[in-house]
Amino acid sequence: MSDTIGALVAVAAVDPVPWARGQMAFTLACHIILVPLGVSWAFMTLVANYRAIRHDDPDALVLAQRWSKYMAVTFAVGAVTGTVLSFEFGLLWPTFMGQWGAVFGVAFAFEGLFFFTEAIFIAIYIYGWRRLRPWTHFWTGVPIVVAGIFGSISVVSVNAWMNAPSGFTLDSSGKVTDVDPVQVIFNDAMPLQAAHMLVAAYLVGGFLIASVYATGMLRGRRDRYHRTAFLIAFTVGAVAAPVQMGVGDALARWVYNEQPVKFAAIEMVPETSSDVPETLLGRLNDEGEVTGGIPIPGLASWLSDPSTGRSTVVQGLDTVPADERPTNRQVNIVHLSWDVMVGIGTLLLLLSAWYGGSWVFRRREPQNRWFLRAAAASGALAVVCMEAGWVVAEVGRQPWIVYNRMKVEDAATENDGVWITFLAVVVLYAALAVTTVLVLRSMSRRFRRTSGFTEDDSPYGPTRRPEPAGAGRDGGPP
C-alpha cells in the first residue's frame, strides 16, 4: 500500500496537469447537478404559487412553500460549490487567467450580479410568505427566475468564448490590449450553447424533481399533493425535451462547420471522407482505426448537412497534427459520451411523447406503474445525459483550453502539490453531498408528518398576536 501511495505521489510531482484537469472535472461534474435546480426550480415554484392563488388550490400552496425551502437549501449548496470553482480558476489555471482573465472577466462580473440578485430575492420570497399579500409575494419570485436564467447565460458565455474566442486585440508580445465586452459575451458559439444549457436546465430540473414524486406515487402516495407536484415538474421536462433535440441538432451542425476536429471526434472519423456512417458505440484502436460498434451507412454525413446528404464530406482527425487534436483515448470518451447523451435524450423524448399522447387522447396523465417507473428513472437519466453532454463539449475541444489559442498543458499550474487539493476537494464535496441529502430527507420526513401547514408557517394567513411575556403556547407557564 505504501509503495502505491509513493508511486502516486511521484507521478503527481512529475506532472500536475492531470491532477489539475481531474480536480476541475470533478468539481464541475458535481456543481453542474445543482445548476438545473437553481435555474428551473424557482419557475416551477412560481407555477405552483400561481395555481394556488389563481385557483385557490391549497395543495399547490403547500407545494410552493415547501419547494421554496428546498430551493433555498440547494441554492446555498450551489453557492459553496461555485465558490470552490471560482478559486480553482486561479489556483489550477494561473497562466490561462493571466493571459485571458481580462477578456472573459466581464461575463463573470455579470454572473456575480445575477447571483446576488437571485440570493436577495430568494430571501425576500421565503421571508414574505406570511408578510406580503399573495400577488405581491408572487411577483417577488419573478426576479429569481430571471436572475437564474441570465446568470446561467453569463457563465455559459465564458465557455462559449473558449470555443470561439473573439472580442480582443493582442499586441506584438501577445498580451491583451483592448477588449470589446459585447463581442466577448455574444461570441459566435454563445447563442446556441446558452440555449442548449438553458433548455437542459429545465429538462433536467423537471425530470429530476418529477422522479422524486413518481417514486412516492409508486410507494402508494397518490394523493392530490403528489399528483400536482408530479404534473408541474414532469410537464416542464416533457416540454423541454423536444425543444432540446432541435437546439442540440443546430449546435452539432455549428460544431461541424466551426470545430471540424471536435466533430470528427464526436463521430469518430479518423480520415476525411464522404458517406460517413453513424457508428453506434465502437472505438478507435491504437492504430487509429474504428473497431466494433454498429455502423449506420451514410447517416453521419447526412446529419451533418441534409442538403447534400450522404455525399457530405466530413473532415477527419488526420487533417491536423497529432498534438492539435484529441488523443485516441479522448476520442473514445467523446464518442461514447455522445452516444450516451443522444441515446438518453431520445428515451426522454419518447417518454415525453407517451405523456403528451395520454393527455391528447385520454385527457389525463398515464396511470400505469410502467410509466411511473420510467418517470422515476428519468431524473437520474437526465443528469447522466447532461454530464455526458459536458464531457463531449470539454473533452472534444482538447488539447485546447482556448480554441486554437492556448493549450491545456500551457495553461495549467506548475505546482506539483495539486494532488493534495484534489483529495481535499473530494473529501469536502463528499461531506457536502451527504449533508445535503440528509438535510433534504429530514425536511421531507418532517413535511410528510404534517398535513398542510402548521400554525406557525401558514402562508397568507393572519399573524398570531404576540403572547404575553413569560407565557407558553397555552397561556400558562413557559
Disulfide bonds with the S-S distance in Angstrom:
none
